[in-house]
Amino acid sequence: MTTLGVRAIAAQALAQVALGGESLRLVLPKASAGLADPRDRALLAAILFDASRWYLRLDVLLDRLLAKPLRKRDPELHCLLIAGLTQIRYLNLPSHAAVAETVNAARELRRTQFAGLVNAILRRYLREREALEIALDADPLTRSSHPRWLVERLQHDWPQQLPEILDGNNTPAPLWLRVNRRRTTVTDLGERLRAQGIEATPHPLCIDALLLAQSTDVTRLPGFVEGEFSVQDGAAQLAADLLALQPGQRVLDACAAPGGKTAHICERADVSVLALDKEAARLPRMHENLRRLGLTAELRAADAAATADWWDGVPFQRILLDAPCSASGIIRRQPDIKLHRRATDIATLVSEQKRLLDALWPLLASGGRFLYATCSILQAENEQQIAGFLARTPNARNIAFAADNSALENWGMATPSGRQNFPGQNGMDGFFYAILEKVA
Ligand SMILES: C[S@@+](CC[C@H](N)C(=O)[O-])C[C@H]1O[C@@H](n2cnc3c(N)ncnc32)[C@H](O)[C@@H]1O
């Protein structure tokens, strides 16, 4: 058996993601497992992220370079060429090395008869690069490398913000840490990281956050094993603030896995947390994270909307519904969302969010607070969802953000019932929050 190099592995993995419908989050660790050298693993990740981010553009480019498309006839060879173009165009690797290594990978993949074709296509790109790129930039879809349905939807929802949103989606996200205040402080951990030459800066809107200038393997940072921090985007870190937790409260985290917000709630206040997720397979990892962080919550596998199956009848003072959504706000972190999400998914997600909202609202104590969150930037899942809920729920009232924390007054953009952050705005993911209160 021949051992495959990083480019050949990238071609196979990209074919699974871009043409096989598999998630990059799941494919990458399996693909990396065969690579011993950390530099190879880093290169593989860089190729796969950029190739997914720019796939819809590079796919059109490749069709212009090839006499006959390869994607159906030979998905791995098609993806090997996409990976080669990614290395030249986006990773800025020396072109002679990128071409030679891609030709070599064709041989490793037993496509020796296509080695000449791979060489010719990549060299033609290098020769005609400028004209080809100008032509790709002329079309808004290929320029931004987004699917048509999503651009049309964003154009409809956010005509003025569209260019900024598309740019934000195509700009890799920074690495955000959430400091576990039960174990250390932002100042102390920041100092220890900087002493190791790692640039780590606090953020004015996120009191538990440290932003790292460079992506790194966080499990090797000081304090990880000791549970001093977790990885969590700044937008997600605001949930614990917006819940305005008080000691002794009963808190429901209705859609909790992988548990980032559950853990933050437990770090912040002495509350009793019930965390549900309908995917039982995701709970062991939540248990493991809570153990590392030294936290306790009750975890249960359940459909949160089927309240008769799990609710004991005692109301919650706080409910967090971090609803299943299109994830259109986190494309910068999960660029394969562009390839996998379909226009038809949105109506299904909207009705599931509505079902969860209506089923969970009766469980909130009078005077209690309900935080609705999505990592979406689509109005149907956010503003329109909450406007509809408020219209049919007489004992629900909307609370302004600045009520508890004036620093958040200008976070994102105000909508009639919540606030919308766009991808990259404040350095954070695209996210929506609405704070609702139950009136007597
Ligand atoms: C946006 S993610 C939650 C992220 C999580 N709150 C965090 O901060 O780590 C949505 C979660 O909702 C779960 N989910 C979807 N529908 C559900 C339902 N009807 N009941 C319970 N969980 C559900 C999914 O399995 C997924 O883990």
Ligand as a Chemical Component Dictionary entry (heavy atoms), coordinates in Angstrom:
data_LIG
# 
_chem_comp.id                   LIG 
_chem_comp.type                 NON-POLYMER 
_chem_comp.pdbx_formal_charge   0 
_chem_comp.three_letter_code    LIG 
# 
loop_
_chem_comp_atom.comp_id 
_chem_comp_atom.atom_id 
_chem_comp_atom.alt_atom_id 
_chem_comp_atom.type_symbol 
_chem_comp_atom.charge 
_chem_comp_atom.model_Cartn_x 
_chem_comp_atom.model_Cartn_y 
_chem_comp_atom.model_Cartn_z 
_chem_comp_atom.pdbx_ordinal 
LIG C1  C1  C 0  -27.001 25.880 17.379 1  
LIG S1  S1  S 1  -26.752 24.295 18.020 2  
LIG C2  C2  C 0  -26.558 24.637 19.731 3  
LIG C3  C3  C 0  -25.199 25.140 20.125 4  
LIG C4  C4  C 0  -25.016 25.177 21.636 5  
LIG N1  N1  N 0  -26.045 25.947 22.289 6  
LIG C5  C5  C 0  -23.659 25.724 22.057 7  
LIG O1  O1  O 0  -23.541 26.888 22.436 8  
LIG O2  O2  O -1 -22.690 24.961 22.031 9  
LIG C6  C6  C 0  -28.354 23.620 17.949 10 
LIG C7  C7  C 0  -28.515 22.288 18.654 11 
LIG O3  O3  O 0  -29.913 22.021 18.719 12 
LIG C8  C8  C 0  -30.116 20.647 18.695 13 
LIG N2  N2  N 0  -31.537 20.444 18.381 14 
LIG C9  C9  C 0  -32.169 20.617 17.203 15 
LIG N3  N3  N 0  -33.500 20.399 17.347 16 
LIG C10 C10 C 0  -33.708 20.096 18.646 17 
LIG C11 C11 C 0  -34.858 19.763 19.422 18 
LIG N4  N4  N 0  -36.067 19.706 18.849 19 
LIG N5  N5  N 0  -34.697 19.507 20.730 20 
LIG C12 C12 C 0  -33.474 19.561 21.316 21 
LIG N6  N6  N 0  -32.347 19.860 20.632 22 
LIG C13 C13 C 0  -32.468 20.131 19.324 23 
LIG C14 C14 C 0  -29.121 20.169 17.669 24 
LIG O4  O4  O 0  -28.825 18.787 17.859 25 
LIG C15 C15 C 0  -27.919 21.082 17.944 26 
LIG O5  O5  O 0  -27.010 20.441 18.796 27 
# 
loop_
_chem_comp_bond.comp_id 
_chem_comp_bond.atom_id_1 
_chem_comp_bond.atom_id_2 
_chem_comp_bond.value_order 
_chem_comp_bond.pdbx_ordinal 
LIG C1  S1  SING 1  
LIG S1  C2  SING 2  
LIG S1  C6  SING 3  
LIG C2  C3  SING 4  
LIG C3  C4  SING 5  
LIG C4  N1  SING 6  
LIG C4  C5  SING 7  
LIG C5  O1  DOUB 8  
LIG C5  O2  SING 9  
LIG C6  C7  SING 10 
LIG C7  O3  SING 11 
LIG C7  C15 SING 12 
LIG O3  C8  SING 13 
LIG C8  N2  SING 14 
LIG C8  C14 SING 15 
LIG N2  C9  SING 16 
LIG N2  C13 SING 17 
LIG C9  N3  DOUB 18 
LIG N3  C10 SING 19 
LIG C10 C11 SING 20 
LIG C10 C13 DOUB 21 
LIG C11 N4  SING 22 
LIG C11 N5  DOUB 23 
LIG N5  C12 SING 24 
LIG C12 N6  DOUB 25 
LIG N6  C13 SING 26 
LIG C14 O4  SING 27 
LIG C14 C15 SING 28 
LIG C15 O5  SING 29 
# 
